[in-house]
Each structure stands twice: as structure tokens, then as C-alpha cells.
Amino acid sequence: MRPAGLLPGTGDRAARVLDAPLGDAVAVGITVEPAGGSAQPTTEPLGIIPIDA
């Protein structure tokens, strides 16, 4: 896994757009991380969404 960005913890939006090249990614996952992010996930994913290229 590799980081793709941070989402604000406000929960004020129901949807987000991942606007970056996906490369060879096969899924997108969401984890809870410390403020500022981390180099690798520090928690189990809350969800994993498969990417169908």
C-alpha cells in the first residue's frame, strides 16, 4: 500500500474524488491515521474498494 492523500476528519462531505494516476493499483483503501498522515497504514483499512481497470 502507498498513501494517496489525506481527507479532513470533519465528515462534512459524502463523496471525494481521487484525482491522481492510479498506476498499477488494484484497490483503494481508507484508514484512520495520525494528523499529517504516515508513510504506511497504521490501522486496518475501514474499507477497500476494488478498481476495475
Contacts in CASP RR format, 6 or more apart in sequence:
PFRMAT RR
TARGET T0000
AUTHOR 0000-0000-0000
METHOD contacts of the structure
MODEL  1
MRPAGLLPGTGDRAARVLDAPLGDAVAVGITVEPAGGSAQPTTEPLGIIP
IDA
1 29 0 8 1.000
1 40 0 8 1.000
1 41 0 8 1.000
3 37 0 8 1.000
3 38 0 8 1.000
3 39 0 8 1.000
3 40 0 8 1.000
4 18 0 8 1.000
4 20 0 8 1.000
4 28 0 8 1.000
6 33 0 8 1.000
6 36 0 8 1.000
6 37 0 8 1.000
7 16 0 8 1.000
7 30 0 8 1.000
18 28 0 8 1.000
22 51 0 8 1.000
22 53 0 8 1.000
25 51 0 8 1.000
26 50 0 8 1.000
26 51 0 8 1.000
27 48 0 8 1.000
27 49 0 8 1.000
27 50 0 8 1.000
27 51 0 8 1.000
28 48 0 8 1.000
28 49 0 8 1.000
28 51 0 8 1.000
29 45 0 8 1.000
29 46 0 8 1.000
29 47 0 8 1.000
29 48 0 8 1.000
29 49 0 8 1.000
30 45 0 8 1.000
30 46 0 8 1.000
30 47 0 8 1.000
30 48 0 8 1.000
31 41 0 8 1.000
31 42 0 8 1.000
31 43 0 8 1.000
31 44 0 8 1.000
31 45 0 8 1.000
31 46 0 8 1.000
32 43 0 8 1.000
32 46 0 8 1.000
33 41 0 8 1.000
33 42 0 8 1.000
33 43 0 8 1.000
34 42 0 8 1.000
END
